[in-house]
Structure formats: structure tokens, C-alpha cells
Amino acid sequence: MTRFIIRRMGGLLFVMLGVSLLTFFLAQMVPVDPAATALGANAREEQIAAYRAQIGLDKPATVQYVIYMGRLLRGDLGQSIRTRRPVIDDLGDYLPATIELSLAAMLVAVLVGIPLGVIASLHRNSWSDALARMFALVGGSMPVFYIGLLALGIFWRQLRWLPGPGRLDSAISAPPHISGLYTLDAALAGNWSLLTNAVGHLILPALVLGYFSAAVLLRMTRSAMLEVLGQDFVRTAKAKGLRDRVVVGRHVFKNALPPVLTTVGMTFGSLLSGAVLTETIFSWPGLGRYATTSVTTLDYPAVMGVTLVAAIVYPLVNTLVDIGYSLIDPRVRVS
């Protein structure tokens, strides 16, 4: 098991190196001068040239990459042109909000999608199966921004059941910074009113973001369960007189779990790196909003940092999924 994990982590390092190389040279192809954009339209040529030299843009691309990798190995992603702060500090402020939202959305997806998929597979072609497939169809076809605006209009503006945009009410201060996750930090601080407010603000964006993921998990769980239900060993287990609950829990679901686990991992990776629309609609100060603002202001170092983080999420999640696979199915460890 240890050798398997070491091999997967070694492969992850090579993937990250390739991602950094690709990310850097793709950013170089953007036909805009970040120095001129940062200084504004009234800047003189000598000012632009001096600023380009200051941030290292006057050097050849290969030299810039070597310098970039040297800084990256020290945890230095450069300084944001827009905020004038180290990009790593900006990411430290914005990334926890995205992680909190993604974890909540993933929890919604798992608690809704997997049970509905199991129920749909066990009652194939029944009314419950039809409702589950309709749920998946709507969740997979409706745009996230439309669902988000609809949810805000109904549950915040009209019914006043849930709080509106943002992570907290405007009159409430953030909890002491421990992890950056407001719900966790409020709980650790023992501030239950703050925790209630943070959870209230988290519900709507998590439901909206988790709806699409729940639909994906539902379809995958139903498909995997139906495939296993048709296997000979399942019919043998039923013929031996085992209860349906034992057959489903011990034999069917366990063997249907690997593709479901893969879908959970890939879905979480997409949530963590692609929650741009949801964060924009709900004014959620996460990585998606930071990326959008950085792109519109042509903040070259910030765009590089966000892209690198988003690109690393997928291979990292894939590696964790592979390790999880090996725990479920020991045969994977020899591959």
C-alpha cells in the first residue's frame, strides 16, 4: 500500500511540473501588455519599460520560466498587479471560501444523488425511478446561473426564508481566522449565532452548486447499480436466501462503488476549480470571483496563480481517488 501511494504521488509531481510549464507559456501568448494595463492609458513609454523590468517581463520567456519556477518552489507566486499583494496571500484569503462552498455542495450532492440513484436502480421503471430520472434531467440541463437567480428570487427576495448574497450579514464581523472556513472557525470559537448566520448564507449557494453534481451522481449510481444487479453472483446471493438489504448493502453497492467514487472525485475537482458563476451570483468571495476580477483587469500574476491552483486540483483529486480505489479494491494496487 505504501509503495502504491508513493508511486501515485511521484506521478503527481510530474503532472504538476507539466501543468506549470503549460500554464506559464499559455499566459505568455495573451496579446496584452500587463505592464501597460497596470499603469493605465496615460503612462509614458519609459514608465512602462521600467515597470516591465521591475516585474521581469523584459527577459526572454525561457528565463522568465526559470525565475518563475525558482519562486514557485519557494512558495512565491509573484505580486498581484491589481491588489499590490503577494498572490499567495490573495489565494489564502479567497480559496477557503471556495473550499467551504465546494465541500457543502459536495455534501448535498452525495446525500441526495447517491441515495436517489440507489432507489431508482432498485425500483427500475417505477414511478420513483421516473421521478429520479426527471430530477437528474432537470439538474443536468438547466444552467447554474438560472437556478441561482431563481433560488435568490424565491427564497431570499420573496419568501425571506434564507439570507441573501455574501458569506455573512453585512453587520456581522468574520470569526477569528483559523482555517478560513467561517462555519468551522465560528464553531471553534464557540460563537453559535455567527455559526447559524454562516450556515444560513451557505445553504442557497450550496444547494444550487450541488444540484448539478447530485444529478451526475444519481445517473452514475443508477447505472452502476443496475450493472451489478444483473451479475450472476447477485442472483446466487438471492437464491441462497439472503435478505435484500444484505444483498444490496454487502454485495451490490460495494461492487458499484468504484465508478461512483471516481465521479465524486471528479465532481469535487470541478466544484473546487469552477464555481465561478455561483460565486458571482451569490457575491461569494471565493476563488471564482478572484479569477474573474483578475482576468478582467489583466492581472497577469494573479491569473497565473489561479490557473495553476485550478489545474493542480484535478490531478491531486485523481491521485486521492486512486488511493481510495486501492482501499476498496486491493487488485488496483498491483496496477
N, C-alpha and C positions, 0 to 999 in steps of 0.2 A: 504493500500500500504506500509506504513512504517513497519507494522508488518511482511509483506511478505519479505521485504528486510532484516529485522533483522534476520528472520528465515533462509534465504538463507546464510547470512554472518556467522551465527553461525555454520551452516553445513560446510561452507568453512574452518573454523578454525579446525574442527575435521579432515577434509580431509588433511589439511596441516600437522597436527600432525602425521597422519598415513604415509604421504609421507616422512617426516623427519626420522621417525623410519625405514621405508623400505629402504630408500636411505643410511642411515648410516650402517645398517647391511649388505646390499649388497656390499658396499665398503669394509667391513671387510673381505669378502670372497675372495677378489682378492689375488692370491697366490704370492704376491711380497712384499718385504720389502721396503716401501718408504724411510726409513732412509738410507738403504744401497744404493739405487738407487740415492738418492740426494748427498751422499758423494762420490760416484764413486767406481770403482773397486779396487782402491789402498787404500781404507780406512781400518784401523785396527778395530778389533772387539770391543775394548774398545771405540773407537771413535763412532762407530755405536751405541753401547749401550748408550753412553752419549747423543747422538743426539735423540735416541728414547725416553729417559727420558725427554729431553728438550721439545719435541713436544707432550708428553703424550701418546706415543704408548706402553709404558711398563705396563700400567694399564689394568685391565680386560675390556672387551668390554662394559659391563653394566656401569662401572664407566666412561669410555670414552664417552658414550652416554649422561650420566647425565651432564658431563662437557660440552659436545658439545651443548646440549640444553640450558644450562645456558648462554653460549657465544652467541648462536643464538638469544636468547631473548633480548640480548643487542646489536644485530646487528653485532656481531663478527663472521665471517665465517672462522677464522683462517688465517694463513700466508702461502702464496704460497711458495712451496719449490723451484720452478724454478725462480720466479721473486724477491723473498725475500720481497714482499709487501703484505699488507693485501688483502685477496681475495676480500673483498667488494670493495676495491679501484680498483682492476683489473676489476671487473664486472662493476663498474661505468664508466670505460674507454671504455669497449668493448660493453656493452649492448646497449647504444644509437645508435651505428651503425647498429645493428641488428634490433632495433625498427624502425629506419628510412627506412631501406630496406624493412622490412615487411609491413610497412604502405604503401609505394609506390607500392609494389607488390599487396597488397590487393586492393588498388585503381584501379590498372589495371584490376584485376580480377572482381571487381564489375562493373566497367564501360564497360567491354567487355562481361563478362559471362552472367549477368542478362539480358541486352537488347537482346542479341542473343538468349537466352532461350525464352524470350517473343515472339520474332519474329518467332522462329521456331515453337512454340506451336500454334500461330495464323495462320500460313501457313503450317499446318501439311501435310507431304508427297509432298511438293512442292520442287522446286529447292533450295530455300532459306533454307528450313528445312534440305535438304540433305547436303548442304554446312556447315551448323551449326553443324550437327552431325559428319561430317568429321573433322571439326575443333576440336571438343571435342575428337574424337577418336585419332587423332594425338597427341593432348596435353596430353592425359591420358596414351599413350603407349610409347612415346619417353622419354628416360632418360634425367634428368635435365642436367647432365654433358655434354651430347652430344649436346643438344640445346645450352648450354652456350658456348662450344668450337666453334660450328658453327657460333653463333652470333658474337663472338670475331673475328673469321677468316674473316667473310664477312664485317661487319660494322665498325670494327676498323682496321684490318690489310689490307684489300683490298680496301674498298671504302673510308676509313678515314672520315666517316660521324659522328662518335661518339668517345668520348675518350675511352682509354683502362682501364686496371685494376686500382684499388685503388679508394679512395673517392675524391681525388683531384689530379691535376697535381703535379709532383714532385717539381716544382719550386714555388708552391703556398703554403703559410702557412695556417694553420687551422684558422677559425674565433675565436673570443673570446669565451671561454667556458661558455655557459649559460644553454643550455639543452643537449648539446652533439650531437644534430641533426644539421649537417652542414648547411642544407638548411634553417632551421629555424633561427639558430644563425647568418648566413650571412644576412638574411632578417632583423633581429632585429638590426644588426649593420649597415644596410644601404649600405652594400658592394655588389652592384649588379653584378659586374664582378665575384666575388667569388661565388655568388649565381648561376650564369649561369654555372660556371665550376662545381659546386657541383651537380646541376641538370643534367648536361650532363653526368657525371660519374654515376649517379643514374639510368639513363634510361635503359641501357642494362641489368644490373642485375635484375632490377625490372620487365622488360618485360619477361625475362627468368623465374624468380621465379613465376611471376604472371600468366604465360601461363597455367601451370598445374592447378592452382586454378581456373582460368577462365573456363577451360574445366569442372571441377567438378561443378561449379556454373551453367554453361549452362545446363548440364544434369539435375540437380536438379530443376532448374527453369522451364525447359520444362516439366518435369514430373509433377510438382505441378500444373502448369497452365493447363495442359491437364486434370488432375483430376478434377479441379474446373470447367473447361469449360463444363464438362459433367453433372454438377449438375442441378437439377430442377430449382433452383432459378435463374440461369443464363438464362435458356430458358424463364422463366417468365419475366425477365427484358427485354429480346429482344422482347418478344411478346407485352409488354407494349409500345413499340416504342422508347425505349431509344437508343441513339446513341451508336455505337460500342465503341467509345472512352470512353464514360461514363461507359458502362458495364465493359470494361476491367479494367479501372483505379479504379473505385469505388467499384466494386464487385469482379471481378476475381482476380486481382493482390493482393488486400488486403487480401483475404482469402488464397491465395497461398503463402503469405509472411512468415508465421511461419517456415515451413521447410527450406525455403531459408535462413532465419535469423540464424537458427541452423547451416546450412552449412557454412555460413560466419564466425560465431564464431569459429567453429572447425577448419576451414581452416586457420584463422588468428592464432589460437593457434599453429597449425603445422608449419606455416611460422616462427613464433617467436622463436620456440624451435628447428626447424630442418633445418635451412638454411645452413647446413654445406657445401654441395657440391658447391652451388652457391657462397658462401663466399670464398671458396678455389680457385675456378676457376677465380674469379674476384679480388683476393687478397683484399677482403673486410675485414677490421679489426674488425670483429664482434664477437659475442659470439660463433659462429660455429668454427671459426679458433682458438679461445682461447681454446675451448673444445678439438679440435683435437691435438693441441700442448700439452695440459695438459695430455691427455691420452698417447701420445707417449713418454712423458718424465716421466710418472708415478708420476705426481704432485698430490698427494693424496688430500690435502685440496682444491685445485683448481677444481679437478674433482667433489668433494663433492659439492662445491658451484654451479658449472654449472648444475649438475644434479638436485640439489634442485630447482634452478630457473626454469629449463625446466619443472620439474614435477609439479611445482605450477602453471605454466601458464595455463594448461588445466582446472583444477577446477576453477581457477579465471575467465577464459573466459566463462566457463559453467555457473557460477553464474551471470555474466553480461548478458549472453544470456537469462537466466531465467527471469531476471528483464526486459529485453527488450520484452520478451514474454508477461509478465503481462501488459505492456503498450499497446501492440497490441490487446491482448485478455484478458479482465478482468476476464474471467472464470478461468484462470490459478491461480489467486491469492488465490482461496479457496482451492487449492490442496496442 
